Amino acid sequence: METGSQGVYLSSIVLDNLQDVTCRLRAKQYQPRKVRYLYSVFKKMRKVFYLILTGLALGILLAPGRGSDTWQKITDCLDDLKSKTKDTMNDLVGGAKKMAEKEKTGAEKAANKW
């Protein structure tokens, strides 16, 4: 074989292998080890999440206090969480606006120098 024909032969082998790999990926026959690992981790996390929700529901149903008192505590807790989240978001937005204004004035100063 000549060197030119060897290069063509090797490139055709590489192309065939590449097409084979893409066909496997498209058919979802090939799952890398990381994907399988993450899938198993997420399955376990989902089970833990369901167990926590079940425990929470049973805790609410079997609570020693009256139902109205329990629901009042839950709504108070959720209202506190809502207000804390709102305050945090307002602080983040305020900080972002201050930074944007600072960058804007810096850009205007740089533009005025030129």
N, C-alpha and C positions, 0 to 999 in steps of 0.2 A: 504494500500500500504506500501511496505517496503521503507526505505530511499534510497536504491540503485535504485529502480525502479522510485522513484520520480525524482532523478537526471537525469535519462535517459529521462524521460518524459519532464522535463524542458529543457534539452538540445535539444530535438527534436523540441520543440516549438520555441526556439531561432533560430535554424537552419532554420525552415520554414519561420520565419519572415525575417531572413537575405536573404534567397533566394527570397522572395517576394520583398524586397527592391532592390536587385540587378536587378531583372527583370524590375522593374519600371524605374530604372536608365538607363538600357540598352534601354528601349523603349522610353526614353526621355519624360516620362509622368510626371516626377517629376523635377521641377525646384525650387531650393531654392530661398528664397526671395532676397538674394543678387544678384543672377544671373539675376533675372527679373529686379531689380533696375539698375544694370549696363547696361543691354540691353537697357532700356529706356533712360538712360543717354547718351549712345553712339548714339542712334537714334537722340536725340536732338542735340548732338555735330555735327553730320553729317549734319543736317539741317542748323545749324549755319555756318558750313564750306562752304556749297553750297551757302548760302546767301552772304558770304564774297566774294567768287569767282565771283558770279554774279555781285556784286557791283564793284568789280575790273574791270571786263570786260566792264561793262557799263561806268565806269569812263575813261577807256582807249579810248573807242569808241567815247565818247562825250566830250573829252578833248578839251579845247579851242586852244591848240597849234596844229601845223602841225603834221601829223602822223610820219614823219621821226624824228622830234625833240623828240616826245614822246618815240619812240622806242630807240633812242639814250640814253635818260635818263634811260630807263629801262635796257638797256645793260650795261651802266655805273654802275648802282646800283648793278646789278648781278655780274659784274666783281669785284667790291669792296667787296661784300659779299664772293665771291670765294677766293680772296686774304686773307681776314681776316680769313676765315675758314682754309686755307692752313697754314697760320702763326700759328694759334692756334694748329693745329694738329702737326706741326713741333715742337712747344714748348713742347707739351705733350710727343711726342716721344723722344725728347732730354732729358726731365726730367726722363722718364722711363729708358732710357739707362744709365743715371747717377746713378740712384738708383740701377739698376741691377749691374753695375760695382762696386758700393760701397759694395753691399751685397756679390758679388763674392770675393772681396779682403778680406772682413771680414771672409768669410768662409775659404778662403785659409790660413789666419792667424790662425784661430782656428784649422784647420787641421794640420798645421805645429807645433803647440804647443803639439799635441798628438803624 
